[in-house]
Amino acid sequence: MDEASGHTREVLEAKLLLAERESQGPRLPADTALLRKLQATLDTPPPGVPEGYALWNDYLAYRRARLALLEEGTPAKGPLRWAAYERLRGEFARGLTFERFMISVLREDAALPQAQRRWLSAFTLPRIEVHVGLSKPGVPGVVRFVDVLVIEQRPPSSQAPRVETFSFKSRFLQPLAGEALEAPILMDARAALEYYGGKVNIRRPSLEGFVQVQRVRLVYEGGSRVPDRPVLEPALKDVQGKVKGVEVVIQ
């Protein structure tokens, strides 16, 4: 467990599962007979992958688990091919690093006087909680882990505390433009609103209960990961026009 960023095993597994599900990388068919037949070819790592390579061992476990899932009749995509899985894990690790960075940014912001804050100026006394399980009314048993939830500790008398949620993304969007750039941002914004916006049930003992989220922020890693402003800004404007209630920010 990473105490500073809230990366428990449960959180990591849930986040990796979601990242795998969203991956656009090439996959093998969801054909159990074919996948069983291909198991024998996994005894030897592909060229360039050393024996005992930890990520290859993870891939073998992933392939076995996906085959077992399909054999049970559970609806699932076919497994990612090795190269796509390797890319996924690299991007996933980078995303976790960006999350840690943003969590530290928010904590530093919260420590400033309210008038000097960039991120949390709407709060008098913000409480930052990382990787909080949230469920939505009418969707029993489904828990999503939001990267950061911020709740007001000193709300005005007789008012519910202000709540905001943050979703952090590190995607390589730099070569994209126009509709190709807008599509993944639109997908992320809609998912952020669906999972982390509106009325949510906080599934953490110290905060448990229903709250109304006032703002959802979708924060992307910037720099060389995104296109230049003249290309990027029209896409951000279009997405925010289509998905009300989500603010898209480049850090």
C-alpha positions in Angstrom: 0.0 0.0 0.0 1.1 3.6 -0.8 -0.1 5.5 2.2 0.6 8.9 0.7 -1.5 8.4 -2.3 -4.1 5.8 -1.2 -2.9 3.1 -3.6 -4.2 0.0 -1.7 -4.3 -3.3 -3.6 -8.1 -3.0 -3.9 -7.7 0.5 -5.5 -4.9 -0.6 -7.9 -6.8 -3.7 -9.0 -10.0 -1.7 -9.6 -8.1 1.1 -11.6 -6.1 -1.4 -13.6 -9.3 -3.3 -14.5 -11.0 -0.2 -15.7 -7.9 0.9 -17.7 -7.8 -2.6 -19.3 -11.4 -2.4 -20.2 -11.0 1.0 -21.8 -7.8 0.0 -23.7 -8.0 0.3 -27.5 -5.0 -1.9 -28.0 -5.2 -5.1 -30.2 -6.8 -8.1 -28.6 -7.1 -11.8 -29.1 -10.7 -13.0 -29.9 -12.9 -13.9 -26.9 -12.8 -17.5 -28.1 -12.2 -20.0 -25.2 -11.2 -22.9 -27.5 -8.6 -20.7 -29.3 -7.3 -19.2 -26.0 -6.9 -22.6 -24.5 -4.9 -23.7 -27.5 -2.7 -20.6 -27.4 -1.9 -21.2 -23.7 0.9 -23.7 -24.8 2.6 -20.9 -26.8 3.0 -18.8 -23.6 5.6 -21.2 -22.1 8.4 -19.3 -23.7 8.5 -15.5 -23.6 8.5 -13.6 -26.9 11.8 -12.4 -28.4 13.4 -9.7 -26.4 11.6 -10.6 -23.1 13.9 -12.2 -20.6 13.0 -15.3 -18.6 11.5 -14.4 -15.3 10.5 -10.9 -16.4 8.0 -9.8 -13.8 5.6 -8.1 -16.3 5.6 -11.2 -18.5 4.6 -13.2 -15.4 1.8 -10.7 -14.8 0.7 -11.1 -18.4 0.5 -14.9 -18.0 -1.7 -14.4 -14.9 -3.8 -12.0 -16.8 -4.3 -14.4 -19.7 -5.2 -17.2 -17.3 -7.7 -15.0 -15.4 -9.3 -13.8 -18.6 -9.7 -17.3 -20.0 -11.3 -18.4 -16.7 -13.7 -15.5 -16.8 -14.8 -16.3 -20.4 -15.2 -20.0 -19.5 -17.5 -19.0 -16.7 -19.7 -17.3 -19.3 -18.9 -13.8 -17.9 -19.2 -11.2 -20.7 -15.7 -9.8 -21.3 -13.4 -8.7 -24.1 -10.7 -11.0 -25.4 -7.3 -10.5 -23.7 -4.9 -7.8 -24.9 -2.0 -9.0 -27.0 1.4 -8.9 -25.2 2.7 -5.6 -26.8 -0.6 -3.9 -26.1 -0.6 -5.2 -22.5 3.0 -3.9 -22.0 2.0 -0.5 -23.3 -1.1 -0.5 -21.0 1.0 -1.2 -18.0 3.6 1.5 -18.9 0.8 4.1 -19.3 -0.8 2.9 -16.1 2.4 3.4 -14.1 2.8 6.9 -15.6 -0.8 7.7 -14.7 -0.2 6.7 -11.1 2.8 9.0 -11.0 0.7 11.9 -12.3 -1.9 11.1 -9.7 0.7 11.3 -6.9 1.9 14.6 -8.3 -1.6 16.1 -8.4 -2.5 14.9 -4.9 0.6 16.8 -3.6 -0.4 19.8 -5.6 -3.9 19.8 -4.1 -2.5 19.3 -0.6 -0.2 22.3 -1.0 -3.1 24.3 -2.4 -5.3 23.5 0.6 -2.6 24.8 2.9 -2.6 28.2 1.4 -4.9 31.0 2.5 -8.3 30.7 0.7 -7.8 33.8 -1.5 -4.4 32.5 -2.8 -5.6 29.0 -3.8 -5.8 28.0 -7.5 -7.7 24.7 -7.1 -9.7 24.9 -3.8 -10.7 28.5 -3.5 -14.4 27.6 -3.2 -13.6 25.9 0.2 -13.1 27.5 3.6 -11.6 24.4 5.2 -11.1 21.6 2.6 -10.7 18.0 3.5 -8.9 16.0 0.8 -9.6 12.3 0.6 -7.9 10.1 -2.0 -9.2 7.1 -3.9 -12.6 7.1 -2.3 -15.2 4.5 -3.2 -18.4 6.0 -4.6 -21.7 4.4 -5.6 -24.7 5.9 -7.3 -28.3 5.6 -6.4 -30.1 2.8 -8.3 -26.8 1.1 -9.2 -26.3 -1.4 -6.3 -23.1 -3.2 -5.8 -21.1 -1.0 -8.2 -18.3 1.0 -6.6 -16.0 3.3 -8.5 -12.9 4.9 -6.9 -12.5 8.6 -7.6 -9.0 9.9 -7.6 -9.7 12.7 -5.2 -12.8 13.9 -3.3 -12.7 17.2 -1.5 -15.3 18.0 1.2 -15.9 21.2 3.1 -15.2 20.8 6.8 -16.7 24.1 7.8 -19.9 24.5 5.8 -22.3 27.5 6.5 -24.9 26.8 9.1 -27.8 24.6 8.0 -26.1 24.0 4.6 -24.8 20.7 3.2 -21.0 20.7 2.8 -19.6 21.5 -0.6 -18.1 18.5 -2.4 -15.9 18.4 -5.5 -14.3 15.4 -7.2 -11.2 15.1 -9.4 -10.3 12.6 -12.0 -6.6 12.6 -13.3 -5.6 11.4 -16.7 -2.2 10.9 -18.4 -3.0 10.2 -22.0 -0.7 10.7 -25.0 -3.0 13.1 -27.0 -0.2 15.1 -28.7 -0.5 13.7 -32.3 -4.3 14.1 -32.3 -6.5 16.9 -33.7 -10.1 17.7 -34.4 -12.6 15.0 -33.8 -9.8 12.4 -33.1 -8.7 14.6 -30.2 -12.2 15.4 -28.9 -13.3 11.7 -28.9 -11.1 10.4 -25.9 -11.6 13.6 -23.9 -15.4 13.4 -24.4 -15.3 9.7 -23.3 -13.4 10.7 -20.2 -15.7 13.6 -19.4 -18.8 11.6 -19.7 -17.4 8.8 -17.6 -16.2 11.3 -14.9 -19.7 12.8 -14.7 -21.4 9.4 -14.7 -19.2 7.9 -12.0 -18.2 10.9 -9.9 -20.9 13.6 -10.4 -24.4 14.3 -9.1 -25.6 12.4 -6.1 -23.1 9.9 -4.8 -22.8 7.6 -1.8 -19.4 7.9 -0.2 -18.2 4.4 0.8 -15.7 5.3 3.4 -16.5 4.8 7.1 -15.3 8.2 8.2 -17.5 10.0 5.6 -20.2 7.4 4.7 -23.4 8.8 3.3 -25.0 10.5 0.3 -23.7 13.8 -0.9 -24.3 16.1 -3.9 -21.1 16.8 -5.9 -21.0 20.5 -6.9 -18.2 20.2 -9.5 -16.3 17.5 -11.3 -12.8 18.3 -12.6 -11.0 16.2 -15.2 -7.3 17.0 -15.1 -4.9 15.9 -17.9 -1.1 15.8 -17.7 0.1 18.5 -20.1 3.5 19.3 -21.6 4.5 16.9 -24.4 1.4 14.7 -23.7 -1.0 17.2 -25.4 -1.1 19.2 -28.6 -0.4 23.0 -28.7 -3.0 25.3 -27.4 -4.5 26.3 -30.8 -5.3 22.7 -31.5 -6.2 21.7 -27.9 -8.5 24.6 -26.8 -11.3 24.1 -29.4 -11.6 20.4 -28.4 -11.8 21.3 -24.7 -14.4 24.0 -25.4 -16.5 21.5 -27.5 -16.3 18.8 -24.8 -17.3 21.2 -22.0 -20.2 22.4 -24.1 -21.4 18.8 -24.5 -20.8 17.6 -21.0 -22.2 20.1 -18.5 -20.9 19.9 -15.0 -17.4 18.8 -15.9 -14.4 21.2 -16.0 -11.6 20.0 -18.2 -8.1 21.3 -17.1 -4.6 20.8 -18.5 -1.9 20.7 -15.8 
